[in-house]
Amino acid sequence: MTGFARTSLSRRQGSSRGIGVAPVNPADTNRACPECSCGKKSNRSDQATYRCLACGYTVKADRNAAGNVARAKVTRPSTTAAVDKVKG
């Protein structure tokens, strides 16, 4: 699947669920700590593990990066906006 097709599919699926989807620059998403925002390169001691040297937060590296991407750009419309859309 091409990058364009994957982006198009993500947008359609998000739209059908009322979730906005926007592209995210993946640079440094594997370094940022979701607990304390520390972004040191040394937080990644190996390919599979993320361990923040500042606060001790530890998780699988892929899960950390995916969570950082999700927090960066996924937004949900407000409940009142959804109600207005149904009423209008």
C-alpha positions as CSV (number, residue, x, y, z in Angstrom):
1,M,0.0,0.0,0.0
2,T,1.4,3.4,-1.0
3,G,1.7,6.2,1.5
4,F,-1.0,8.1,-0.3
5,A,-3.4,5.2,-0.1
6,R,-2.7,4.6,3.6
7,T,-3.3,8.3,4.3
8,S,-6.5,8.3,2.3
9,L,-7.8,5.2,4.1
10,S,-6.9,6.6,7.5
11,R,-8.8,9.8,6.8
12,R,-11.9,7.9,5.5
13,Q,-11.9,5.7,8.6
14,G,-11.4,8.6,10.9
15,S,-14.1,10.7,9.2
16,S,-16.7,7.8,9.5
17,R,-16.0,7.7,13.2
18,G,-16.0,11.5,13.8
19,I,-12.2,11.6,14.4
20,G,-10.0,14.1,12.7
21,V,-6.8,12.7,11.2
22,A,-3.8,14.8,10.2
23,P,-0.3,13.9,9.1
24,V,2.4,13.8,11.8
25,N,6.1,14.3,11.4
26,P,7.5,11.1,13.0
27,A,10.9,12.7,13.8
28,D,11.7,12.2,17.5
29,T,8.4,10.5,18.4
30,N,10.5,7.6,19.7
31,R,12.4,9.9,22.1
32,A,9.8,12.0,23.8
33,C,8.6,10.9,27.3
34,P,4.8,11.2,27.7
35,E,5.2,11.6,31.5
36,C,7.8,14.4,31.7
37,S,8.4,15.5,28.1
38,C,12.2,14.7,28.3
39,G,13.4,14.0,24.7
40,K,16.9,12.8,25.1
41,K,18.3,10.5,22.5
42,S,19.8,8.4,25.3
43,N,16.2,7.4,26.4
44,R,16.5,4.7,23.8
45,S,19.2,2.3,25.0
46,D,18.2,-0.4,22.5
47,Q,15.7,-0.9,19.6
48,A,12.9,-2.4,21.6
49,T,12.9,-0.5,24.9
50,Y,12.1,3.1,25.9
51,R,13.3,4.2,29.3
52,C,13.2,7.8,30.3
53,L,16.4,8.7,32.2
54,A,14.8,11.7,33.8
55,C,11.7,10.1,35.4
56,G,12.2,6.3,34.9
57,Y,9.1,5.8,32.7
58,T,9.6,2.5,30.9
59,V,7.6,1.0,28.0
60,K,8.1,-0.8,24.7
61,A,9.6,1.6,22.2
62,D,7.0,1.1,19.5
63,R,4.1,1.7,22.0
64,N,5.8,4.9,23.2
65,A,6.2,6.3,19.6
66,A,2.7,5.3,18.6
67,G,1.3,7.1,21.7
68,N,3.3,10.2,21.0
69,V,2.0,10.3,17.4
70,A,-1.6,9.8,18.6
71,R,-1.3,12.6,21.1
72,A,0.2,14.9,18.5
73,K,-2.7,15.1,16.1
74,V,-5.7,13.0,16.8
75,T,-8.6,15.2,17.7
76,R,-12.3,14.5,18.4
77,P,-15.0,17.1,17.7
78,S,-16.8,18.5,20.7
79,T,-20.1,16.7,21.7
80,T,-22.1,19.9,21.1
81,A,-20.7,20.2,17.5
82,A,-21.9,16.6,16.8
83,V,-25.3,17.4,18.3
84,D,-25.6,20.5,16.2
85,K,-24.7,18.6,13.1
86,V,-27.5,16.0,13.8
87,K,-30.0,18.8,14.6
88,G,-29.1,21.0,11.6
